[in-house]
Every structure is written in C-alpha cells, then in structure tokens.
Amino acid sequence: MSDLQRMQTGVRADDGAASNLRKSARTRRAILDGALEFLWSRPFREMTVAGLMSIVGASRPAFYQYFSDLHDLVETLLRGIEEDIFEAAVTWFSGEGDPTALLLESLAGLVRVGYDSGPILRAVADASPSDERLERAWAEFLATFDDAVTARIEEHQEEGLIPAFDARPVAIALNRLDASLLIYAFGRRPRGDPEPVREAITRIWVSTLYESKNQ
C-alpha cells in the first residue's frame, strides 16, 4: 500500500469515527430532549425507558449506552440546569462593577434557564418527597446554590456593599423562593410570562441585599 493509500485509509477511518461520535452525541441529546418533552405533561413516576425511547424513536437498549437508569438520566438533566444557571449568573457571582446591575443581569439569565427547564425542576421537586435518590439530588442541587450565594453575599458584606447579617439563611430563603416561583410559572404548559417573574425575583433580591444598605 502506498503512502497516499495509507493516508486516504486513515482519513476515511477518522471520518467514520467522527461520524459515530456525532451520531452518539445526537442520540444522547435526543434522549435528554425526549425526557424534557415527557416531563412537560407527566410526572417522573410515570416515565419508563420503553415509553421514553418510543418518543425518541430509538431502541430500548440504546438508552443504556448513555444512562444507567432513569434516575441517572434525570440527575444528568439537573446537572445541566446547574451548569446553565451558573453560566447565566456568572456576572453576579464573579463580575466587578455595580453589584445591582450585575445582579439584574444574572437574575434575567436565571429566569431564562427556568423558562426552558421548568418541567425538570418540577419533576425532581415533586418526586423528591417519595424518592430517596431524587431527594438527595434535589438537596445537593439546592445546596450548591446556597453555598455560592452565601459566599457572594459574604464577599459583598466585607466590601461594605451589603449590610451585616447571617448570610446563609438569607441565601437559602432567596434560592427557595426562586425555585418555587420558577416551578410555579414554568413547570407546566402553558408557561407563564417570564417578565413578571423576572420583576418579582429582581425586586426581592435587590431590596433584600442592596437597598437597605443605601437607606
């Protein structure tokens, strides 16, 4: 075999591998999207692998190439929301400048994520009281934001931007309010208007953290 033939064979092999990777990523994405579509109208307890894969249009065994079980799938969806929220809210968590302006931008991003992912939040929150594994996943999800918000409040307190108070209970209260409102407004179809939700969350966060310092 000539060098050119070997090169061409290698290119074809690489193209095939890349194509398989793209197909694998598309299938995994289709399963995640199918789960979201299911959760728009039905609770997690009614989800089955066979039913989900019928939505996706793929075989039941294909599911287990990507997820160990349905809990693994929903936990993956929840981790995706966590990443999306931190990405949307990075301005307030790590930005510099007017803290109120940074917060407004981050809360707008939070509402956008909630608008897209409300059914997942609702499904996990609703199932957690009777499902130990999802109860743990939900608690860990919330605790991640409790830690992050507490740390940011304490940083701004040290800078004199936020009044002195015990930061963690306030962080927990704000985060639980956000979760409850996002689930209420966006957990089912028809979804609510995101603008009043953004205004409500913004009013409460800004008045709790920053306005009292300026009074």
N, C-alpha and C positions, 0 to 999 in steps of 0.2 A: 504494500500500500504506500502510495506516495505521500509526501508531507502535506500536499494540498488535500488529498483524500482524507487523511487523518484529521486535518483542521476542519474540513466540512462535516465529518462524522461527529467531531466534538461539538461543533456549533449546533448540529441537529439534536444531540443529546442534551445540551444546555437548554435549547429552546423547549424540548419536551419536559424537562424538569421544571422550568419556569412556568410552563403552561399548567402542569399538575399543581404547582403551588398556587397559581391564580385560581384554579378550579376549587382547590381545597379552601382557600380563603373565601371564595364566593359561597360555597356550601355552608361554611360555618356562619357567615353573615346572614345567609338565608334562614338558618335555624334560629338565630337570635331575633331576626325581624319577624319570623313566624310566631315566636313566643310573645313578642310585644303585641302582635295582632290578636292573638288568642286572649291576652290579658285585658285587652280593651273591653271585652264583653263578658268574660268568665273568670272565676276565681282560680287561684293556683291549684286548689284541691281537685279541680275537675280536669286538670291537664294530664294527659298521658303521652307517652312517647309516640305511640301509633297515631294518635289524633294530631299531634303536633307535626309529625312528618307528612301526614296527608295534606296539611296546609302548605308545607314547604314543597311538596312534590318530589320527595326523595324517599329512599327505603328506610325502614326502621333501623337496620344495622348501621346505616350511615351516621345516625345520631351518636352512636358510641365511639365513633372515630374522633369526636371532638369533646364530648362531655361524658362523665361517668354516670350521671343520673340527672333527673330533673332539678334536684336541688343545686347541683353543680352549675347547671345552666342559669338558674335564677340568680345564684351568687355571682356568676360572671356578669350578668346584666347589671347587678347592683354595683359591682366594682367599676363597671363602665360609667355609670352615673357619677360615682365618686370622682373618677378622673375628670369627667366633663365639668363637674361643679368646681373643682379646684382650678381647672384651666380657665373657666369663665370668671372666677372670683380672684384670680391671681393679682389683679390690680390692687385690691384692698389688702390682701394678705402680705404682699411683698413690695408694693409700689411706694413711691415717695411723692410728696406734694400735699395738696389739700385733702385731708382724710375724708371729708364728707363727699367730695367729688369722686374720690376713689371708691368709696362705699356705694355710691349711687350706680356707678358703672358695674360693679361686681354684683349687686343685687339684681340689676337688669339681666345680667348673664345667668344668674341663678334661676330667675323666672323662665327664661328661655329653655333652660335644661328641664325644668319641671314641666313646662308645657309639652315638650317632646316625650318625656319619660314618666309622666304621672301614673300610668297604669302599673308600672313596675313597682313604684313606691307604694301604691295602694295594695298591690298583691302581697308584698312582703309584710307590710304593716298589718294587714288583715289576717294573714296566716300565722304570724309570729306567736300569738297567744296560745295556739294549739299545736304548734310545730316547733320542737326544740331547736332544730337546726336553723330554721329561719329566724327564730327568736334571737339566737346568738348572732347570726349575720346582721340582723337589723340593729341590735345593740352595738355591735362593732362599727357599723356604718355611722350611726349617730355619734358614737364616742370619738370617732376620727375628727368630726367637725367640732365637737365640744372642745377637744384638745387644741385644734387650730385656732378657733375663735378666742378661747381663753388666752392663748399665748399672744395673740394680736392685741387684745384688749389690754393686757398687762404691759405690752410694749408701749402702747399709746398712753397708758397711765404714767409710765416712767418718763415719757416725753412731755407730760402735762397736758395732753390733748383730751383725755377722758378723766372724769372725776375719780377719786379713790373709792372703790367698793370691792367686794369679793367678786372677782371676775367670773369664776366658773359657774355659779348658779345663774348668773345673768346670761352667759353664753348658752347654757343648757336651755333656758327659757326661750331665748331667741331662736335657737335651732329647732326646738319642738314646735314653736309657732309656725316657722317656715314649713316644716314637714307637713303639719296638719293642714295648712292653707293650700299648699301645692296639691296635696292629695284630694282635698275637697274640690278645688277648682278644676283640676286637670286629670283626675284619676279615672274618669269615665267620659264617654261621649254622650252628648255634645260637651266639649270642653268650654270652660268659662273664658271670658275676655281676659287676656293677660295684663292689660293696662291697669285695671283697678287692683289686681293682685300685687303688681309691682308698686303701685302707690301706697297700698296698705303696709306692705313689708318695709318699704323705704321709710315711711313715717315713723313706724315703731322703732326701727333700728337707729335712725338718726336722732330721734328725741331721747332714746334711752342712753345712747353713747356720747353724743356730742352737744346737743342743745343745752343740756343742764350745765355744762361747763362754761357756756357763753352767757348764761343768765346772771 
